């Protein structure tokens, strides 16, 4: 079965307004390209209790979850420690992470025409970025080699941890989607059809929506607007699901709207 996808965004800077979140729209886009969809999102600050609670919930689910932020090695980075606490395991330097971090440090030394010294205090500290919960797997970072990690929860949830920096996080998320979840891609298998309904009230159309969901294996959605610059007060009413079931469900939707005497506007198709 295709898992549901979730997103956890970690960082005080988002909650304080110092930075605007960019991960939510990008993850929606990355999933959509593959015929997938985001089911939920959770945003938490740099608080160990709240991060641990969010991760414990994710691990207990059966969802595929991306967690962005807080995996560095500075005092305000807590995500690695919280992941271990949520799983009830110890933290340890991952052997492959150590190799990747050392490779990155050698590259930096070469760029600066320096001799690499693994015992230099700043280099020793960098190894902390590879200290992951025991049993974690590497998430490769094509930007600078410093890896993220993935862990499986007791409930079947898989959480994939990436940095907060979009330039690193987004290629890492794509890599996970195209390897771990490649078999679940549904390009061309999913479709959404909708129509603009002018001047209608959702309450009057609710019985039609309920009837459609009972008769067809689709999700019905209703997006009302009261001040749209082009359409004014209206409802975008539609159905979404597998291509094979959307067409008959949408035809039934249009027939029901015509029976209501609804005034219809543009129709939209997304896949």
Secondary structure as UniProt FT lines:
FT   STRAND          5..10
FT   HELIX           12..16
FT   HELIX           23..33
FT   TURN            34..35
FT   STRAND          38..44
FT   HELIX           48..60
FT   STRAND          64..68
FT   TURN            75..76
FT   HELIX           79..87
FT   STRAND          91..93
FT   HELIX           95..111
FT   TURN            112..113
FT   TURN            118..119
FT   HELIX           121..126
FT   HELIX           127..130
FT   STRAND          131..133
FT   TURN            134..135
FT   STRAND          137..139
FT   TURN            142..144
FT   STRAND          148..152
FT   TURN            154..155
FT   STRAND          158..162
FT   HELIX           166..177
FT   TURN            178..181
FT   HELIX           182..184
FT   TURN            187..189
FT   STRAND          190..198
FT   HELIX           202..215
FT   STRAND          219..228
FT   TURN            229..231
FT   STRAND          232..242
FT   HELIX           243..259
FT   TURN            260..261
FT   STRAND          263..270
//
